[in-house]
Amino acid sequence: MTDQPNIIAEQNIRRWVEATMGDIVAIDILPGWRPAWNASVRTPEGVIHIHIRGDRGAGQETQPLRVEHDVLRLLADEGIAVPHIHGWCDRPAAIAMERIDATAFAGGADRDAKLHRLVGDYMAIMASVHRIDVAKAVGIGLLQPQGPQSTALAYFSDADQQYQRHRDGPDPLIAFLRKWVLGHLPLHRTETALLIADAPQFFHDGERITHIYDLELAHLGDPMADLASIRVRDINEPIGDLTQLLKRYVAESGKAIDWGALDFHTIVAFLAVPMRMKSALRTQHQLPAYVEYLSWDLGCRRAALEILAQVRGVDLAPVGDLVPVEKPTAIIYDNLVASCIDLPAASGRLREPPALSLARYLQRRDAIGDEVVRRDQSEAEQLLGRCFPSAAGVEVALEQFVLDAGPDNDSDLIGLFHRRTMRALQLLRGYPGPIVDRAPSPIDRLAFSDPPSTTVMAHDSATHI
């Protein structure tokens, strides 16, 4: 994206680099979800190659970028392999760090045994991060949760505040999952640790991990939440046999898996994605890749529901494919897709040209979108026991039903929301992100030495934040 704000940001970055490091030999803006540049700089010691990681901007950062800078420095001090930090730029906020000449892990460990072994090595690194003295993390400004409720909600609270701040209408599914989370806190958990919170992300040379990176979500919380985070990344960047990876963590950390807490934090981790995505999808006028963001939103909704269905013992019925309807407008969308097919290939972490993704999405909406809306409304009306003149009215009533409902309604609501989400995912058919079709990976809990148990989590319908 080459809009005026990014041009100004790059000019300021150039001035800062040349004032603090040396003359810029070359600089390139990188495609992706945040402003970022690669630069080559001539220093007294010779030309060095740096990566500059910018701030997403107000309303998009999960926490100030400076936190990530300070966490990277702490990890380096503790012997964790992270990119070397060259400096901090105030305006615009940006981290200048070592540019890593290695391969970024982007999934595929379900098919490549060597990659799966590397993810196992990452689990050992995660265990090392969890052993860092919490006092040192507090010393760089991270907040220490005060009590079991604060620990349980350490990750959820920020996503929930962002969602509530930008909320502009009903979202019955989020309301349902949010209510469940707040009513089932694992209050028996008291341990806190420094968490990566968006694992596993690492560079490798094919044989070993060279560096871990992307610590923008780092915070203090329950270690089970970090294990939950790898389940989120797995549905879009497959990590391989999850049972073996968790066993590696247990061996390296010396700590058993608390299955009830892991289930809770897994649902939280999946729910946090649509809570964060909601405002971006509705209000941000130019996302780097709209359909990629939408795939995260819908894929994580599905995953949260499927984990909750497992916890509650709810059987989910398969959802059949909707039959496309031929419309007079079809030729327009056919031509739009054809016009985008020959766009230059996507670069960076983009899976395909964003315009092509949008064209295909609009084509699918034209073909099956009306039927998606019709079925969503019909099923909700059947549950609510009355008809509504508009789909918008149904959503308002359905959210209120969710807020008033008791646990006896969980099975019906999980099924309803799962069918809705699976139909919505059909609008993304053809998008090359695994998350469009991928369910959460299973875990063989019987493979662990400690027999799996169901932890009774606190149920307090009066819990609010």
C-alpha positions as CSV (number, residue, x, y, z in Angstrom):
1,M,0.0,0.0,0.0
2,T,1.5,3.3,-1.1
3,D,-0.9,5.8,0.4
4,Q,0.2,9.2,1.8
5,P,0.5,8.1,5.5
6,N,2.9,5.3,4.5
7,I,4.9,7.6,2.3
8,I,5.3,10.1,5.2
9,A,6.2,7.2,7.6
10,E,8.9,6.0,5.2
11,Q,10.4,9.5,5.0
12,N,10.5,9.7,8.8
13,I,12.0,6.2,9.0
14,R,14.7,7.2,6.5
15,R,15.6,10.2,8.5
16,W,15.8,8.2,11.7
17,V,17.9,5.5,10.2
18,E,20.4,7.9,8.7
19,A,20.6,9.9,11.9
20,T,21.2,6.9,14.2
21,M,22.8,4.1,12.1
22,G,24.2,5.3,8.7
23,D,23.4,6.0,5.1
24,I,20.6,4.0,3.5
25,V,21.8,2.0,0.5
26,A,18.3,0.5,-0.3
27,I,14.9,0.4,1.3
28,D,11.8,-1.5,0.3
29,I,8.3,-1.5,1.8
30,L,6.9,-5.0,2.5
31,P,3.4,-6.3,1.8
32,G,1.5,-7.5,4.8
33,W,-0.7,-6.7,7.8
34,R,1.4,-3.9,9.2
35,P,3.9,-1.2,7.9
36,A,7.3,-2.8,7.5
37,W,10.5,-2.2,5.6
38,N,13.7,-4.0,4.7
39,A,16.7,-1.7,4.4
40,S,20.4,-2.0,3.8
41,V,22.5,0.5,5.7
42,R,26.1,1.5,5.4
43,T,27.7,1.7,8.9
44,P,31.3,2.2,10.0
45,E,31.5,-1.6,10.3
46,G,30.2,-2.1,6.7
47,V,26.7,-2.6,5.2
48,I,24.1,-4.2,7.5
49,H,20.7,-5.5,6.5
50,I,17.8,-4.6,8.8
51,H,14.1,-5.1,9.2
52,I,11.9,-2.3,10.4
53,R,8.7,-3.3,12.0
54,G,6.1,-0.5,12.2
55,D,3.1,0.2,14.3
56,R,-0.3,-0.9,12.8
57,G,-1.9,2.3,14.1
58,A,-4.5,3.3,16.6
59,G,-7.2,0.7,17.0
60,Q,-5.3,-2.1,15.3
61,E,-2.4,-2.8,17.7
62,T,-3.2,-5.3,20.4
63,Q,-0.8,-3.4,22.7
64,P,1.8,-0.7,22.1
65,L,4.6,-1.8,19.8
66,R,7.1,-0.7,22.4
67,V,6.1,-3.6,24.5
68,E,7.3,-6.0,21.8
69,H,10.6,-4.2,21.7
70,D,11.1,-4.5,25.4
71,V,10.0,-8.2,25.4
72,L,12.5,-9.0,22.6
73,R,15.3,-7.4,24.6
74,L,14.3,-9.4,27.7
75,L,14.3,-12.6,25.8
76,A,17.7,-11.9,24.3
77,D,19.1,-11.2,27.8
78,E,17.6,-14.6,28.9
79,G,19.4,-16.5,26.1
80,I,16.3,-17.0,23.9
81,A,17.2,-16.7,20.2
82,V,15.4,-13.6,18.8
83,P,16.5,-11.0,16.2
84,H,19.0,-8.5,17.4
85,I,17.5,-5.1,18.2
86,H,19.3,-2.2,16.6
87,G,17.1,0.5,18.0
88,W,13.7,2.1,18.5
89,C,12.2,4.9,16.4
90,D,9.6,7.1,18.1
91,R,8.0,8.8,15.1
92,P,6.6,6.6,13.6
93,A,6.8,3.9,16.3
94,A,9.0,1.2,14.8
95,I,11.5,-1.4,15.9
96,A,14.8,-1.7,13.9
97,M,16.0,-5.2,14.1
98,E,18.3,-7.7,12.4
99,R,17.0,-9.0,9.1
100,I,17.0,-12.8,9.4
101,D,18.4,-14.7,6.4
102,A,16.4,-17.8,7.0
103,T,13.0,-19.3,6.3
104,A,9.9,-18.3,8.2
105,F,7.7,-21.2,9.3
106,A,4.4,-21.0,7.6
107,G,2.8,-24.4,8.2
108,G,3.2,-27.6,6.4
109,A,4.4,-29.6,9.4
110,D,1.5,-32.0,9.0
111,R,3.2,-33.2,5.8
112,D,6.9,-32.6,6.5
113,A,8.5,-34.6,9.3
114,K,11.5,-32.3,9.5
115,L,9.2,-29.3,10.0
116,H,7.3,-31.2,12.6
117,R,10.5,-31.8,14.5
118,L,11.3,-28.1,14.4
119,V,7.9,-27.3,15.9
120,G,8.8,-29.7,18.6
121,D,12.0,-27.7,19.2
122,Y,9.8,-24.6,19.4
123,M,7.8,-26.2,22.2
124,A,11.1,-26.6,24.1
125,I,11.8,-22.9,23.6
126,M,8.3,-22.1,24.8
127,A,9.0,-24.0,28.0
128,S,12.2,-22.0,28.4
129,V,10.3,-18.7,28.0
130,H,7.8,-19.9,30.7
131,R,10.7,-20.4,33.1
132,I,11.8,-16.7,32.9
133,D,11.4,-15.0,36.2
134,V,8.0,-13.2,36.2
135,A,9.6,-10.3,38.2
136,K,11.8,-9.5,35.1
137,A,8.7,-9.3,32.9
138,V,7.0,-7.0,35.4
139,G,10.2,-5.0,35.4
140,I,9.8,-4.1,31.7
141,G,6.2,-3.0,32.3
142,L,4.1,-6.2,31.7
143,L,1.1,-6.4,34.1
144,Q,1.0,-9.2,36.6
145,P,-2.5,-10.6,36.9
146,Q,-4.0,-10.1,40.3
147,G,-5.7,-13.3,41.3
148,P,-7.2,-16.3,39.5
149,Q,-9.9,-14.3,37.6
150,S,-7.4,-11.8,36.3
151,T,-5.1,-14.7,35.3
152,A,-7.9,-16.5,33.4
153,L,-8.9,-13.4,31.6
154,A,-5.4,-12.0,30.9
155,Y,-5.7,-12.5,27.1
156,F,-9.5,-12.2,26.8
157,S,-9.8,-8.9,28.5
158,D,-8.0,-6.9,25.8
159,A,-9.9,-8.5,23.0
160,D,-13.2,-8.0,24.8
161,Q,-12.4,-4.3,25.5
162,Q,-11.6,-3.8,21.8
163,Y,-14.8,-5.6,20.7
164,Q,-17.0,-3.6,23.1
165,R,-15.3,-0.3,22.1
166,H,-16.1,-0.8,18.4
167,R,-19.4,-2.7,18.8
168,D,-22.0,-1.4,16.4
169,G,-24.7,-4.0,16.4
170,P,-25.6,-7.5,17.6
171,D,-23.4,-10.6,17.1
172,P,-25.3,-13.5,18.7
173,L,-22.4,-16.0,18.2
174,I,-19.9,-13.8,20.0
175,A,-22.4,-13.0,22.7
176,F,-23.0,-16.8,23.2
177,L,-19.3,-17.6,23.4
178,R,-18.5,-14.6,25.6
179,K,-21.2,-15.6,28.0
180,W,-19.8,-19.1,28.2
181,V,-16.2,-17.9,28.8
182,L,-17.2,-15.5,31.6
183,G,-19.3,-18.3,33.3
184,H,-16.5,-21.0,33.2
185,L,-13.3,-19.4,34.5
186,P,-10.6,-21.9,35.6
187,L,-10.3,-20.2,39.0
188,H,-8.1,-23.1,40.4
189,R,-5.2,-21.8,38.2
190,T,-2.8,-19.5,40.0
191,E,0.5,-20.0,38.1
192,T,1.6,-17.1,35.8
193,A,4.4,-17.0,33.2
194,L,5.6,-14.8,30.4
195,L,3.5,-16.0,27.4
196,I,4.3,-15.7,23.7
197,A,0.6,-15.9,22.9
198,D,0.9,-16.3,19.1
199,A,2.9,-19.5,18.7
200,P,4.6,-21.0,16.9
201,Q,6.4,-18.4,14.8
202,F,10.1,-19.0,14.0
203,F,12.8,-18.8,11.4
204,H,14.8,-21.9,10.5
205,D,17.5,-23.1,8.2
206,G,16.0,-26.4,7.5
207,E,17.8,-28.2,10.3
208,R,17.3,-25.9,13.4
209,I,15.4,-22.9,14.6
210,T,17.5,-19.8,14.3
211,H,15.2,-17.3,15.9
212,I,11.7,-16.9,17.3
213,Y,9.8,-13.7,16.4
214,D,6.5,-11.8,16.4
215,L,6.0,-11.1,20.1
216,E,3.3,-8.5,19.7
217,L,0.8,-10.4,22.0
218,A,3.3,-11.2,24.8
219,H,1.9,-10.9,28.3
220,L,1.7,-12.5,31.6
221,G,-0.9,-15.3,32.1
222,D,-1.6,-19.0,32.5
223,P,0.9,-21.2,30.6
224,M,-2.0,-23.2,29.3
225,A,-3.0,-20.2,27.3
226,D,0.2,-20.4,25.3
227,L,-0.5,-24.1,24.5
228,A,-4.0,-22.9,23.3
229,S,-2.4,-20.4,21.0
230,I,-0.7,-23.1,18.9
231,R,-4.1,-24.6,18.2
232,V,-5.2,-21.3,16.7
233,R,-2.2,-21.1,14.3
234,D,-2.5,-24.8,13.5
235,I,-5.8,-24.3,11.6
236,N,-4.1,-21.9,9.1
237,E,-0.5,-23.0,9.3
238,P,-0.6,-26.7,10.2
239,I,1.9,-27.8,12.9
240,G,1.5,-31.6,12.7
241,D,0.7,-34.1,15.4
242,L,-0.5,-32.0,18.3
243,T,-0.4,-34.9,20.8
244,Q,3.4,-35.3,20.2
245,L,4.0,-31.5,20.4
246,L,2.2,-31.3,23.8
247,K,4.1,-34.3,25.1
248,R,7.4,-32.5,24.1
249,Y,6.2,-29.4,26.1
250,V,5.4,-31.6,29.1
251,A,8.8,-33.3,29.0
252,E,10.7,-29.9,28.7
253,S,8.6,-28.0,31.2
254,G,8.0,-30.8,33.8
255,K,4.4,-29.7,34.0
256,A,1.3,-31.7,33.3
257,I,-1.5,-30.5,31.0
258,D,-4.5,-29.1,32.8
259,W,-7.1,-30.2,30.2
260,G,-10.0,-28.2,31.5
261,A,-7.9,-25.0,31.5
262,L,-6.5,-25.8,28.1
263,D,-10.0,-26.2,26.7
264,F,-11.0,-22.9,28.3
265,H,-8.0,-21.0,26.9
266,T,-8.5,-22.7,23.5
267,I,-12.0,-21.3,23.2
268,V,-10.8,-17.9,24.4
269,A,-8.0,-17.9,21.9
270,F,-10.3,-18.7,19.0
271,L,-13.0,-16.3,20.2
272,A,-10.5,-13.4,20.5
273,V,-9.9,-13.5,16.7
274,P,-13.4,-12.5,15.6
275,M,-13.7,-10.1,18.5
276,R,-10.6,-8.3,17.1
277,M,-11.6,-8.8,13.5
278,K,-15.1,-7.4,13.9
279,S,-14.2,-3.7,13.9
280,A,-11.6,-4.1,11.1
281,L,-14.0,-5.9,8.8
282,R,-16.7,-3.3,9.3
283,T,-14.9,0.0,9.6
284,Q,-11.5,-0.1,8.1
285,H,-11.8,1.1,4.5
286,Q,-8.7,-0.6,3.0
287,L,-7.5,-3.8,4.7
288,P,-4.3,-5.3,3.3
289,A,-6.3,-8.4,2.4
290,Y,-10.0,-8.4,3.2
291,V,-10.7,-12.0,2.4
292,E,-7.7,-13.2,4.5
293,Y,-9.1,-11.3,7.5
294,L,-12.6,-12.7,6.9
295,S,-11.1,-16.2,6.7
296,W,-9.6,-15.7,10.2
297,D,-12.9,-14.4,11.5
298,L,-15.0,-17.3,10.2
299,G,-12.5,-20.1,10.6
300,C,-11.9,-19.2,14.3
301,R,-15.7,-18.9,15.0
302,R,-16.0,-22.5,13.6
303,A,-13.1,-23.7,15.7
304,A,-14.3,-22.2,18.9
305,L,-17.7,-23.8,18.4
306,E,-16.2,-27.2,17.7
307,I,-14.0,-27.1,20.8
308,L,-17.0,-26.1,22.9
309,A,-19.1,-28.9,21.3
310,Q,-16.4,-31.4,22.4
311,V,-16.5,-29.9,26.0
312,R,-20.3,-30.0,26.2
313,G,-20.6,-33.4,24.4
314,V,-22.6,-32.0,21.5
315,D,-22.7,-33.9,18.2
316,L,-22.5,-31.5,15.2
317,A,-24.2,-32.6,12.1
318,P,-22.5,-32.0,8.7
319,V,-23.7,-29.0,6.7
320,G,-24.4,-29.7,3.0
321,D,-23.2,-27.5,0.2
322,L,-25.6,-24.8,-1.0
323,V,-26.5,-25.0,-4.7
324,P,-25.4,-21.8,-6.7
325,V,-28.3,-19.9,-8.3
326,E,-27.7,-18.5,-11.8
327,K,-28.5,-14.8,-11.8
328,P,-28.3,-12.1,-14.5
329,T,-25.4,-10.6,-12.6
330,A,-23.3,-13.8,-12.8
331,I,-21.7,-12.7,-16.0
332,I,-20.5,-9.5,-14.3
333,Y,-18.7,-11.5,-11.6
334,D,-17.4,-14.0,-14.0
335,N,-15.7,-11.2,-15.9
336,L,-14.5,-9.6,-12.7
337,V,-12.8,-12.9,-11.7
338,A,-11.4,-13.3,-15.2
339,S,-10.0,-9.8,-15.0
340,C,-8.2,-10.5,-11.8
341,I,-6.7,-13.9,-12.6
342,D,-3.7,-12.5,-14.4
343,L,-2.7,-10.1,-11.7
344,P,0.9,-10.4,-10.5
345,A,1.4,-13.1,-8.0
346,A,1.1,-12.2,-4.3
347,S,4.2,-11.6,-2.3
348,G,5.1,-11.7,1.3
349,R,2.5,-13.6,3.4
350,L,-0.3,-12.8,1.1
351,R,-1.8,-16.0,-0.3
352,E,-3.0,-14.6,-3.6
353,P,-3.7,-11.1,-5.0
354,P,-6.3,-9.5,-2.7
355,A,-8.3,-8.2,-5.6
356,L,-8.7,-11.8,-7.0
357,S,-9.8,-13.0,-3.5
358,L,-12.4,-10.3,-3.3
359,A,-13.7,-11.0,-6.8
360,R,-14.2,-14.7,-6.1
361,Y,-15.8,-13.8,-2.8
362,L,-18.3,-11.5,-4.5
363,Q,-18.9,-14.1,-7.1
364,R,-19.8,-16.7,-4.4
365,R,-22.0,-14.1,-2.6
366,D,-23.9,-13.5,-5.8
367,A,-24.5,-17.2,-6.3
368,I,-25.4,-18.4,-2.8
369,G,-25.5,-15.4,-0.5
370,D,-29.3,-15.0,-0.6
371,E,-29.7,-18.7,0.4
372,V,-27.2,-18.3,3.3
373,V,-29.3,-15.4,4.6
374,R,-32.6,-17.2,4.1
375,R,-31.5,-20.3,5.9
376,D,-29.9,-18.3,8.8
377,Q,-33.1,-16.4,9.3
378,S,-35.4,-19.4,9.0
379,E,-33.5,-21.5,11.5
380,A,-33.3,-18.6,14.0
381,E,-37.0,-18.0,13.7
382,Q,-37.7,-21.7,14.3
383,L,-35.6,-21.5,17.5
384,L,-37.2,-18.2,18.6
385,G,-40.7,-19.3,17.8
386,R,-41.7,-16.3,15.7
387,C,-41.1,-14.6,12.4
388,F,-39.4,-11.4,11.7
389,P,-39.7,-8.9,8.8
390,S,-35.9,-8.6,8.4
391,A,-32.7,-10.4,9.0
392,A,-31.5,-7.5,11.2
393,G,-34.4,-8.0,13.5
394,V,-33.6,-11.7,13.9
395,E,-30.1,-10.9,15.0
396,V,-31.2,-8.5,17.7
397,A,-33.7,-11.0,19.0
398,L,-31.3,-13.9,18.8
399,E,-28.7,-12.1,20.8
400,Q,-31.2,-11.3,23.5
401,F,-32.3,-15.0,23.5
402,V,-28.6,-16.0,24.0
403,L,-28.2,-13.6,26.9
404,D,-31.4,-14.9,28.6
405,A,-30.8,-18.6,27.9
406,G,-29.6,-21.2,30.4
407,P,-27.2,-24.1,29.9
408,D,-30.1,-26.3,28.7
409,N,-30.1,-24.3,25.5
410,D,-26.3,-24.8,24.8
411,S,-26.8,-27.8,22.5
412,D,-29.3,-26.1,20.3
413,L,-27.3,-22.8,20.1
414,I,-24.0,-24.6,19.4
415,G,-25.7,-26.5,16.5
416,L,-27.4,-23.3,15.2
417,F,-24.2,-21.2,15.2
418,H,-22.1,-24.0,13.8
419,R,-24.5,-24.4,10.8
420,R,-24.5,-20.7,10.2
421,T,-20.7,-20.5,10.3
422,M,-20.2,-23.5,8.0
423,R,-22.6,-21.9,5.5
424,A,-20.7,-18.6,5.7
425,L,-17.4,-20.4,5.1
426,Q,-18.9,-21.7,1.8
427,L,-18.7,-18.0,0.6
428,L,-14.9,-18.4,0.8
429,R,-14.8,-21.6,-1.2
430,G,-11.7,-21.6,-3.4
431,Y,-9.6,-19.2,-1.2
432,P,-6.2,-20.9,-0.7
433,G,-6.1,-20.5,3.1
434,P,-6.2,-23.8,5.0
435,I,-8.4,-22.1,7.6
436,V,-11.4,-22.2,5.2
437,D,-11.7,-26.0,5.5
438,R,-9.5,-27.0,8.5
439,A,-11.0,-28.1,11.8
440,P,-9.1,-28.0,15.1
441,S,-6.6,-30.9,15.3
442,P,-7.4,-33.7,17.7
443,I,-5.4,-34.5,20.8
444,D,-5.0,-38.1,22.2
445,R,-5.3,-37.3,25.9
446,L,-4.9,-41.0,26.8
447,A,-1.4,-40.8,25.5
448,F,-0.3,-38.8,28.5
449,S,0.9,-40.4,31.7
450,D,-1.6,-38.4,33.8
451,P,-5.1,-39.7,33.0
452,P,-7.2,-36.9,31.4
453,S,-9.7,-35.4,33.8
454,T,-12.5,-32.9,33.4
455,T,-11.8,-29.9,35.7
456,V,-14.9,-28.3,37.1
457,M,-14.6,-24.7,36.2
458,A,-16.3,-21.9,38.1
459,H,-19.8,-21.1,36.9
460,D,-20.8,-17.6,38.0
461,S,-23.4,-16.0,35.7
462,A,-22.7,-12.7,37.5
463,T,-19.1,-12.5,36.4
464,H,-18.5,-9.4,34.3
465,I,-15.6,-7.4,33.1
